[in-house]
Amino acid sequence: MKTFLMAGLLLGCTAGEALCQQSDTVITLAQRTFQDAATATKKQQRLWGTDLYGPMLLVNTSTRELYANMPDSSGLLQKQGAVYIGKLPSRINIANTSLHWEGRHWAMVQLPLPAEQDDRINLIAHELFHRSQPALHFHPTDPTNNHLDKKDGRIYLRLELAALQQAIAATSAATRQQHLLHALTFRRYRYELYPGADTTENALELNEGVAEFTGMMVCNRDKAAAVKHFNKNLYDFLHYYPTFVRSFAYQTIPIYGYLMSQVKPGWNRQLNSRSQLTSLIIKTFGITVPADVKSAATSYAQGYNGDAVTQEETVREKKIQEQIVAYTQLFIHQPHTELRFEKMNISFNPSNIVPIDGYGTVYPTMRISDKWGILTVTEGALMSKDWDKVIVGLPDTFTDLLITGKGWKLELNKGYRLEKDAAGNYALKKQQ
């Protein structure tokens, strides 16, 4: 599960309003959102051969107040009009995701929502797809793609996206086909540079990429609106996302999928967790990727500002290596605090993570709940490569159940404490 930092206003409210108070206005807006989502998914049920609409929670990230479109099984939510209201327990992290809670499998969406209706429906349909994945024979996995934080990985992803952007804008089938050939050549060369990348990228694209394609298609944008949407998304991705490791699939598969839908409607209905998307894309468009993929990719790059992209990524590579050195010193070599997981639940922002080879990934912001309590991170923590523990800096202040350090806060449950070892490191201990 992961959290995206969503910009925009709650259902068109002004920034000065108390966005998520339990008022008639907010409840009416929530009801309208549910109705819009129900209408959009019903109109587009041919996309997957089923209506994706189902249990939904809209959750205020500040107050944890929630608005649901149906009751829970325990009667915790109170009906008000056609909406059910309540409060999400602190043990559950707020994220754009799907979850099992109180007898139902819900799609959860954070408030505030985007101001534009198409963007709202896009986001909601994305999460409704996640809720429906098991019934659609998808078993989601969420692998890291650390090669997309490497210089060459980023270069050839950026070139692939530039070619896709040209394919979307193309006014003839021949021009579109040429840009698709170039895009898939850049992709294949990336796989050659980083063995195994085809597997990890495919897994994330099947999970998040297909979900985002679903959101895009449920909106039913016309071509002009679709091109505008993709152009804006690509601009934001390249300018506001410090890393591509977990976010690239939100760009690639929606574009490929949209284009495939023009030539083979319903292509997605053959998908399952074992599908190989790159092979499917190549087959659908009848593309023949050159055998000497390195030479072809080098040649094609000149048509997409390849020299400028390479120069930008060379500068970034130097900066990121300096950051990795600092994080490695802080979380590995210096005394630190280690929290091992027992039954972990996590939310995080996937757009600004920093992989550290051999150790794991630094998440600048995250919230983790576990049997031992709740950890809130605002200035970085290292998630181990095996996802069995998280490391933060040393604590500064202690009380029995609240411990804080630079950029983190640990709210402990009773029965746990932090203990310091001879090397100066802290770790969680269960009290006997």
C-alpha positions as CSV (number, residue, x, y, z in Angstrom):
1,M,0.0,0.0,0.0
2,K,1.2,3.4,-0.7
3,T,0.3,7.1,-0.4
4,F,0.3,9.6,-3.2
5,L,0.4,13.2,-2.3
6,M,-2.7,14.4,-4.1
7,A,-3.0,18.1,-5.0
8,G,-6.3,19.8,-5.5
9,L,-9.4,20.7,-3.6
10,L,-12.0,18.6,-2.0
11,L,-14.8,18.1,-4.6
12,G,-14.5,21.7,-5.7
13,C,-14.5,23.3,-2.3
14,T,-12.4,26.4,-1.8
15,A,-9.1,26.1,0.1
16,G,-10.4,28.2,3.0
17,E,-13.3,25.8,3.8
18,A,-13.1,23.3,6.6
19,L,-12.9,20.5,4.0
20,C,-14.0,17.4,5.8
21,Q,-16.1,18.4,8.8
22,Q,-19.3,16.3,9.2
23,S,-21.5,18.9,7.6
24,D,-24.5,18.6,5.2
25,T,-22.4,20.2,2.5
26,V,-19.5,17.7,2.7
27,I,-21.9,14.8,3.0
28,T,-23.7,16.0,-0.1
29,L,-20.4,16.3,-2.0
30,A,-19.4,12.8,-0.9
31,Q,-22.7,11.4,-2.1
32,R,-22.2,13.2,-5.4
33,T,-18.7,11.7,-5.8
34,F,-20.1,8.2,-5.2
35,Q,-22.9,8.8,-7.7
36,D,-20.4,10.1,-10.3
37,A,-18.2,7.0,-9.7
38,A,-21.1,4.6,-10.0
39,T,-22.3,6.2,-13.2
40,A,-18.8,6.2,-14.8
41,T,-18.0,2.6,-13.9
42,K,-21.3,1.4,-15.1
43,K,-21.0,3.1,-18.5
44,Q,-17.5,1.6,-18.9
45,Q,-18.2,-1.9,-17.6
46,R,-17.3,-3.3,-21.0
47,L,-13.7,-2.4,-20.2
48,W,-13.4,-5.5,-17.9
49,G,-16.7,-7.2,-18.5
50,T,-17.9,-6.2,-15.1
51,D,-18.9,-3.1,-13.1
52,L,-16.0,-2.1,-10.9
53,Y,-18.1,-0.1,-8.5
54,G,-18.1,-1.3,-4.9
55,P,-17.4,-0.3,-1.3
56,M,-15.5,3.0,-1.1
57,L,-14.1,5.1,1.7
58,L,-13.2,8.8,1.4
59,V,-10.9,9.6,4.2
60,N,-9.7,13.0,5.6
61,T,-5.9,12.6,6.1
62,S,-5.9,15.3,8.9
63,T,-8.9,14.2,11.0
64,R,-9.3,10.5,9.9
65,E,-13.0,11.2,9.4
66,L,-14.4,9.0,6.6
67,Y,-17.4,8.9,4.3
68,A,-18.5,5.5,2.9
69,N,-21.0,4.6,0.2
70,M,-22.3,1.6,2.2
71,P,-22.3,0.3,5.8
72,D,-19.6,-1.8,7.5
73,S,-20.4,-5.2,9.0
74,S,-20.0,-4.1,12.6
75,G,-22.2,-1.0,12.6
76,L,-19.4,1.4,13.3
77,L,-20.4,3.8,10.6
78,Q,-23.5,5.9,11.0
79,K,-25.9,6.6,8.2
80,Q,-26.5,10.2,7.3
81,G,-28.6,10.6,4.2
82,A,-27.2,8.2,1.6
83,V,-23.7,8.4,3.1
84,Y,-22.1,6.5,6.1
85,I,-19.8,8.5,8.3
86,G,-17.3,7.5,10.9
87,K,-13.6,7.6,11.8
88,L,-10.8,5.4,10.6
89,P,-8.9,3.7,13.5
90,S,-5.4,5.0,14.1
91,R,-3.9,1.6,13.5
92,I,-4.9,1.8,9.8
93,N,-2.8,3.9,7.5
94,I,-4.5,6.3,5.2
95,A,-3.6,5.8,1.6
96,N,-5.0,5.5,-1.9
97,T,-5.3,1.8,-1.8
98,S,-7.7,-1.1,-1.2
99,L,-8.1,-2.8,2.2
100,H,-10.1,-5.3,4.1
101,W,-11.9,-3.6,7.1
102,E,-15.0,-4.5,9.1
103,G,-16.2,-7.2,6.8
104,R,-15.8,-5.6,3.5
105,H,-13.1,-5.1,0.8
106,W,-12.9,-1.3,0.3
107,A,-11.3,1.1,-2.1
108,M,-9.8,3.9,0.0
109,V,-9.2,7.3,-1.4
110,Q,-7.6,10.2,0.4
111,L,-9.2,13.6,0.8
112,P,-9.0,16.2,-0.6
113,L,-9.8,14.9,-4.1
114,P,-8.7,16.6,-7.3
115,A,-10.8,19.5,-8.4
116,E,-11.4,18.3,-12.0
117,Q,-14.1,15.6,-12.4
118,D,-12.1,13.5,-14.8
119,D,-9.2,13.5,-12.5
120,R,-11.4,12.5,-9.6
121,I,-13.0,9.6,-11.5
122,N,-9.5,8.6,-12.8
123,L,-8.2,8.3,-9.2
124,I,-11.3,6.6,-7.9
125,A,-11.5,4.1,-10.7
126,H,-7.8,3.2,-10.2
127,E,-8.5,2.3,-6.6
128,L,-11.7,0.5,-7.5
129,F,-9.7,-1.6,-9.9
130,H,-7.3,-2.6,-7.1
131,R,-10.3,-3.6,-5.0
132,S,-11.5,-5.8,-7.9
133,Q,-8.1,-7.3,-8.8
134,P,-8.6,-10.7,-7.1
135,A,-11.9,-11.3,-9.1
136,L,-10.1,-10.3,-12.3
137,H,-7.4,-12.9,-11.7
138,F,-4.7,-10.4,-10.7
139,H,-2.6,-11.1,-7.7
140,P,-0.8,-7.8,-7.1
141,T,2.9,-7.6,-6.4
142,D,4.8,-4.4,-5.8
143,P,8.5,-4.9,-6.6
144,T,11.1,-2.2,-6.4
145,N,12.8,-1.2,-9.7
146,N,16.0,0.3,-8.3
147,H,17.6,0.3,-11.8
148,L,15.3,3.2,-12.6
149,D,17.3,5.3,-10.1
150,K,20.5,4.6,-12.0
151,K,21.7,7.0,-14.7
152,D,21.2,4.7,-17.7
153,G,17.9,3.3,-16.4
154,R,16.5,6.8,-16.1
155,I,17.9,7.9,-19.5
156,Y,16.2,5.1,-21.4
157,L,13.0,5.4,-19.5
158,R,12.9,9.1,-20.3
159,L,13.6,8.4,-23.9
160,E,10.9,5.8,-24.0
161,L,8.4,8.2,-22.5
162,A,9.4,10.9,-25.0
163,A,8.8,8.6,-27.9
164,L,5.4,7.6,-26.4
165,Q,4.5,11.2,-26.1
166,Q,5.2,11.6,-29.8
167,A,3.2,8.5,-30.6
168,I,0.2,9.9,-28.7
169,A,0.4,13.2,-30.7
170,A,0.9,11.5,-34.1
171,T,-1.6,12.3,-36.8
172,S,-0.8,9.3,-39.0
173,A,-0.6,5.6,-38.3
174,A,2.9,5.4,-39.9
175,T,4.3,8.2,-37.6
176,R,2.7,6.6,-34.6
177,Q,4.3,3.2,-35.5
178,Q,7.7,4.8,-35.9
179,H,7.6,6.3,-32.4
180,L,6.3,3.1,-30.9
181,L,9.2,1.2,-32.5
182,H,11.6,3.7,-30.9
183,A,9.9,3.5,-27.5
184,L,10.0,-0.3,-27.4
185,T,13.7,-0.2,-28.6
186,F,14.6,2.0,-25.7
187,R,12.7,-0.3,-23.4
188,R,14.4,-3.4,-24.7
189,Y,17.8,-1.8,-24.4
190,R,17.0,-0.9,-20.8
191,Y,16.3,-4.6,-20.1
192,E,19.6,-5.5,-21.8
193,L,21.5,-3.1,-19.5
194,Y,19.8,-4.4,-16.4
195,P,19.1,-8.1,-16.4
196,G,15.9,-8.9,-14.5
197,A,14.4,-5.5,-15.2
198,D,11.9,-7.0,-17.6
199,T,10.4,-9.1,-14.7
200,T,10.3,-6.4,-12.0
201,E,9.0,-3.7,-14.4
202,N,6.3,-6.0,-15.7
203,A,5.1,-6.9,-12.2
204,L,4.6,-3.3,-11.3
205,E,3.1,-2.4,-14.6
206,L,0.6,-5.2,-14.2
207,N,-0.3,-3.9,-10.8
208,E,-0.2,-0.1,-10.9
209,G,0.1,0.4,-14.6
210,V,-3.0,-1.5,-15.5
211,A,-4.9,0.1,-12.6
212,E,-4.0,3.6,-13.9
213,F,-4.9,2.5,-17.5
214,T,-8.3,1.5,-16.0
215,G,-8.7,4.9,-14.4
216,M,-7.9,6.6,-17.7
217,M,-10.4,4.6,-19.7
218,V,-13.2,4.9,-17.2
219,C,-13.0,8.6,-17.6
220,N,-13.9,8.2,-21.3
221,R,-11.8,11.2,-22.4
222,D,-11.9,12.1,-26.1
223,K,-8.6,12.2,-28.0
224,A,-7.9,15.8,-27.3
225,A,-8.6,15.4,-23.6
226,A,-6.5,12.2,-23.5
227,V,-3.5,13.9,-25.2
228,K,-3.8,16.8,-22.8
229,H,-4.0,14.4,-19.8
230,F,-1.0,12.4,-20.8
231,N,1.1,15.5,-21.6
232,K,0.3,17.0,-18.2
233,N,1.1,13.7,-16.4
234,L,4.4,13.3,-18.2
235,Y,5.4,16.9,-17.4
236,D,4.5,16.4,-13.7
237,F,6.3,13.1,-13.7
238,L,9.5,14.5,-15.1
239,H,9.6,17.7,-13.1
240,Y,8.1,16.8,-9.7
241,Y,9.1,13.1,-9.2
242,P,12.7,12.8,-7.8
243,T,12.7,9.1,-8.5
244,F,11.0,6.8,-11.0
245,V,11.4,3.5,-9.0
246,R,7.8,3.1,-8.0
247,S,6.0,5.6,-10.2
248,F,7.0,4.9,-13.8
249,A,4.2,2.4,-14.4
250,Y,1.6,5.2,-13.9
251,Q,3.0,6.7,-17.2
252,T,3.9,3.7,-19.4
253,I,1.0,1.4,-19.4
254,P,-1.8,4.0,-19.6
255,I,-0.3,5.3,-22.8
256,Y,0.5,1.9,-24.4
257,G,-2.9,0.7,-23.2
258,Y,-4.8,3.7,-24.6
259,L,-3.1,3.3,-28.0
260,M,-3.7,-0.5,-28.0
261,S,-7.4,0.2,-27.3
262,Q,-7.5,2.1,-30.6
263,V,-6.4,-0.9,-32.6
264,K,-7.6,-3.8,-30.4
265,P,-10.5,-2.9,-28.1
266,G,-10.7,-5.2,-25.1
267,W,-7.0,-6.2,-25.2
268,N,-6.8,-5.9,-21.5
269,R,-9.5,-8.6,-20.8
270,Q,-7.0,-11.3,-21.6
271,L,-4.6,-10.2,-18.9
272,N,-3.7,-12.0,-15.7
273,S,-0.8,-12.0,-13.2
274,R,1.3,-14.1,-15.6
275,S,0.9,-11.8,-18.6
276,Q,4.0,-10.3,-20.3
277,L,3.1,-6.8,-21.2
278,T,6.0,-5.9,-23.4
279,S,5.5,-8.9,-25.6
280,L,1.8,-8.2,-25.8
281,I,2.5,-4.6,-26.8
282,I,5.0,-5.6,-29.5
283,K,2.6,-8.2,-30.9
284,T,-0.4,-5.9,-30.9
285,F,1.4,-3.2,-32.9
286,G,3.4,-5.7,-35.1
287,I,6.7,-4.1,-34.0
288,T,10.0,-5.7,-34.9
289,V,12.7,-4.4,-32.5
290,P,16.2,-4.4,-34.1
291,A,18.5,-7.2,-33.2
292,D,21.3,-4.8,-32.4
293,V,19.3,-3.0,-29.8
294,K,22.2,-1.0,-28.4
295,S,23.1,0.6,-31.8
296,A,19.4,1.2,-32.6
297,A,18.7,2.9,-29.3
298,T,21.8,5.1,-29.5
299,S,20.7,6.2,-33.0
300,Y,17.1,6.8,-32.1
301,A,18.0,8.8,-29.0
302,Q,19.1,11.7,-31.2
303,G,15.5,12.3,-32.2
304,Y,14.4,12.8,-28.6
305,N,17.0,15.2,-27.2
306,G,19.2,12.3,-26.1
307,D,22.3,14.4,-25.5
308,A,20.4,16.8,-23.2
309,V,18.8,13.9,-21.3
310,T,22.1,12.3,-20.8
311,Q,23.7,15.5,-19.5
312,E,20.8,16.1,-17.0
313,E,21.0,12.5,-15.7
314,T,24.8,12.7,-15.4
315,V,24.4,15.8,-13.1
316,R,21.7,14.1,-11.1
317,E,23.8,10.9,-10.7
318,K,26.5,12.8,-9.0
319,K,24.0,14.5,-6.6
320,I,22.2,11.2,-5.8
321,Q,25.5,9.4,-5.0
322,E,26.4,12.1,-2.5
323,Q,22.9,11.7,-0.9
324,I,23.4,7.9,-0.7
325,V,26.7,8.3,1.0
326,A,25.1,10.6,3.6
327,Y,22.1,8.2,4.2
328,T,24.5,5.2,4.4
329,Q,26.5,6.9,7.1
330,L,23.4,7.9,9.0
331,F,21.4,4.6,8.9
332,I,24.2,2.0,8.7
333,H,27.5,3.1,10.0
334,Q,26.5,5.5,12.8
335,P,24.5,4.4,15.9
336,H,20.8,4.3,15.0
337,T,17.4,2.9,16.0
338,E,16.1,-0.4,14.6
339,L,12.5,-1.4,14.7
340,R,11.7,-5.0,13.6
341,F,8.3,-5.8,12.2
342,E,5.8,-8.2,13.7
343,K,2.6,-7.4,11.8
344,M,3.4,-4.3,9.7
345,N,1.2,-2.0,7.8
346,I,2.7,0.9,5.9
347,S,1.9,4.0,3.8
348,F,4.5,6.1,2.0
349,N,5.0,8.5,-0.8
350,P,6.6,6.5,-3.7
351,S,7.7,9.6,-5.7
352,N,10.8,10.5,-3.7
353,I,12.5,7.3,-2.4
354,V,16.3,6.7,-2.5
355,P,17.4,3.0,-3.1
356,I,20.7,2.0,-1.4
357,D,22.1,-1.1,-3.0
358,G,22.5,-4.0,-0.6
359,Y,20.7,-2.3,2.3
360,G,17.2,-1.2,1.2
361,T,15.5,2.0,0.4
362,V,15.2,5.4,2.2
363,Y,11.7,6.7,2.3
364,P,11.7,10.4,3.3
365,T,8.1,10.2,4.6
366,M,6.2,7.1,5.8
367,R,3.8,5.9,8.5
368,I,4.1,2.4,9.9
369,S,1.7,0.7,12.3
370,D,2.6,-2.6,14.0
371,K,1.9,-4.5,17.2
372,W,4.4,-2.3,18.9
373,G,2.8,1.0,17.9
374,I,3.0,3.7,15.3
375,L,6.1,5.2,13.6
376,T,5.7,8.5,11.7
377,V,8.7,9.6,9.6
378,T,9.0,13.1,8.1
379,E,12.8,13.3,7.4
380,G,13.8,9.9,6.2
381,A,14.0,6.2,7.3
382,L,15.7,3.2,5.8
383,M,13.4,0.2,4.9
384,S,15.5,-2.9,4.8
385,K,15.7,-4.8,1.5
386,D,13.8,-7.7,3.0
387,W,11.1,-5.5,4.4
388,D,11.6,-7.0,7.9
389,K,12.7,-3.8,9.7
390,V,13.0,0.0,9.5
391,I,15.9,2.1,10.7
392,V,15.7,5.7,11.9
393,G,18.2,7.9,13.7
394,L,18.9,8.1,17.4
395,P,16.1,9.2,19.8
396,D,16.2,12.7,21.3
397,T,13.3,12.6,23.8
398,F,11.7,9.8,25.8
399,T,8.5,9.3,27.7
400,D,7.0,5.9,28.5
401,L,5.0,5.7,25.3
402,L,6.3,8.5,23.1
403,I,9.8,8.7,21.7
404,T,11.0,11.3,19.2
405,G,14.1,11.8,17.1
406,K,15.1,14.1,14.3
407,G,12.3,13.7,11.8
408,W,10.5,10.8,13.4
409,K,8.1,10.0,16.2
410,L,7.4,6.6,17.8
411,E,4.1,6.1,19.7
412,L,4.7,2.8,21.6
413,N,2.0,0.5,22.8
414,K,2.2,-0.9,26.3
415,G,4.5,-3.8,26.7
416,Y,7.3,-2.4,24.5
417,R,10.4,-0.3,25.1
418,L,13.5,0.8,23.4
419,E,16.8,-0.6,24.7
420,K,20.3,0.6,24.0
421,D,23.1,-1.8,23.3
422,A,26.9,-1.6,23.8
423,A,27.5,-0.1,20.4
424,G,25.0,2.7,21.0
425,N,22.2,1.3,18.9
426,Y,18.6,1.2,20.0
427,A,16.2,-1.7,19.4
428,L,12.6,-2.6,20.4
429,K,12.2,-5.1,23.3
430,K,9.1,-6.7,24.6
431,Q,8.6,-6.3,28.3
432,Q,8.1,-9.5,30.2
